[in-house]
Amino acid sequence: MAYPYLFVHSPAYSRVRTHYMDRVALFIDGSNLYKGLVSTLGPEYRLDFVQFIATLVGERKLLRAYYYNAPLPAEDPAARAHQSFLNYLRRVPHLVVRLGRLERRGESLIEKGVDVRMTLDLLRLAYADAYDVAVLISGDGDFAEVIEAIQDMGKQVENATFQALASHRLIHQADYFYPLDSFPWEHLRAKSHVIEEELGRSSD
């Protein structure tokens, strides 16, 4: 039996075969995804997360998507908009928002606890045999050892991020790497009226 291709509409993924019965869990590094979207598509781009998740999963079975980030401090001018965005994400079907925290170091804010939560979820769900394939949207090379441990449990791991943010360690350790630069971003652009309606509801 020939298994369906993942991302059949893009030649970048033509070498990847996946079984339609595979259970897939997505682990999204929110900061990494946001940086890539802004640098590639501009700060005004709005992503349709439902379509984005569907594109990553293909014809396989979605267990759940996990989105990791840290809320902005209340004094930040963008804090209210960011909180509205997180509330919007909580309305996306089968998506769970996991939050760390921001700590100030000098003039900079550093994310804390986000990588730990991602690592725990990746390992915990693999150990529980909750998924067959983990899709990690991140460019953090420190996850290479985590991927190796998951692979030792018999799981496959796919890594996706923008080329400029990619880690060679992750690329070489993962079973497959998908450059997000090649994704159909116009197709994945959120309809403005839908986003405005969702953000309006989440700020009520």
N, C-alpha and C positions, 0 to 999 in steps of 0.2 A: 504493500500500500504506500502510495506517495503522500507524504505529509504536506500540508499547506505551508507556503512560505509566509514568514513573518514580514510585514511591510512589503507586500507584493507589488505595490505601486512605485517603489523606489529601487533603482538598481544598486544603490549603496548597500542594500541588505539582501541581495539576491543569493548570497552564499549561505544564509541562515535558514535552516529548516527546523521546524518546531511542531510538536504533536498538538493537535487541537484539544486534547484532554489535559495538557499540562496546566497545573495550578500556578498562577503567577501572583507574586506580591511585589508592589512597587515601593521603593524607599527614596524619597525625593528630598535632597538637600536644598531647601528653599533659597538660601543665600546664593548658592552656586547657580541655580536655575535663573534667579533674578539677574545676577550679574551678566550671564550670558545673553539673556533676552535684551537687556538694556544696551549692551555693547554691540549686539548684532542687529537688533531691530528698532532700537530707540526707546526712550523712556515712556513714550505714549502708547506703546504696544500693550494690548491686553490679551491674555491667553485664555482660551476656552479649555478649562481643565478636564471637562468631560471628554472632549474630543482628543485631547492630549493623552489622557490615560488610555482611551480606546486604541489610539495609534500604537502605543507602546505594548499593549497586551495582544493586539492582533486578534486572531480567531481563538485564542486560548481562553482559559477560565480565570477571571480575576478573583483573587481572594480578597484583597483590600489594597488601597494605596495609602501610604503614610507620608505626611508632609511635615518636615522639621524646620523650625525657625525659632527666633527669639523676638518677643514683642519689644517695640521701641519704648524707651522711658517716657513717662507722661509729659515731661517738659519738652520733648522733641516736637517741633511743629508738624511733623508727619505722623505722629503717634495715632491720632484719631483715624486718619485714612488707612493706616496699616492695620489697626484693630478692626475696622470695617471689612478690610480685605480678608483677614483671618476668619471673621464671622461668615463671610461669603463662602470661604472654602469649606466651612463646617456644613454647609448645605449641599455640597457636591456629593452625590451618591457614592458610597463605598470608599470615602476618603476620610482619614482620621488625622487631625492636626495634633502634633506633639511639639510642645514648647520648652525651650531652654530659657536662658536668661542672658542679659547683656551686663558686663561689668566694665567699669571705666578704668582705663590705664592711661594716665596722662590725658592727652587730648583725644584718645581713641576709645571706642567701645569694642569689646572683645566678646564673641559668643562663647558661652560656657554651658556645658551639659548637653548640647545638641548632638555631638558625635557619640557621646556615651549612650544616649537614648537610641540612636540609630543602631549602634553596635549591639545593644541588648535586644532590640527587636529582631534584627537579622539573625542572631544566634538563637534566641528563644524560640522563634517561629520555625527555624530550621530543625532544631532539636525536637520540637513537637510534631514534626513532619506536616506542617500546615501548608507548605508550598513545595513545588518542584523546581521553580525558577524564580530567582530574585533579580529584579531589575533595579540597579543602583544608579540614581541620577546624582552624580557627584564627581568632583575632580580631585578629591583628597586622597593622596597616595597612602595615607595611614590606614586606609581600609583594605589594603592588599592582604595583610595577614588575616583579617576577618574573612575576606573572600576565600582564602585558602582553607580556613577552618570549616567554612560552609561547604566547600567542594569536597572536603574529606568526609562529610556526612552524606555524600551522594547527590548534592544539589548542583544545579547549574546557576551561574551568575553572569548577568549581562550588565555592562557598564555603558552609560550614555551621558554625554555632556558635550559642550561646545569645544571645538578643537583647541582654542586658545586657553581653555581652562582644564584641559585633560592632563592626567598623570600617566607617565609611561609605566609606572609600577602597576597601576590599576589596569591599564590596557593589556599588559602582558599577563597579568594574573587572571583576569576575567575570561570566561569562555567566549564571549563576543563583545565587541565594542561598536557602538553606534554614534557617529558624529551628529550631534543635533543640528549642526549647520545645514545638513541636507534635508531636514524635515520640511513638510509642506506648510510653512508658517502662515501663509495667507489663508489656507484652508482652516488652520487652527486658531485664527484670530477670532476673539469673542465678538459677538454682535454687540454694538455699543448700547443699544437699548436694554439688552438683557443684563449686562453688567451694571448699568445705572440702576435698574430696577432692584437687582439683588443687593447692591451696596446701600440703596435707600432703605430696603427692608431691614438689613442688618444693623443699621444705625438708629432704628426706631427704639 
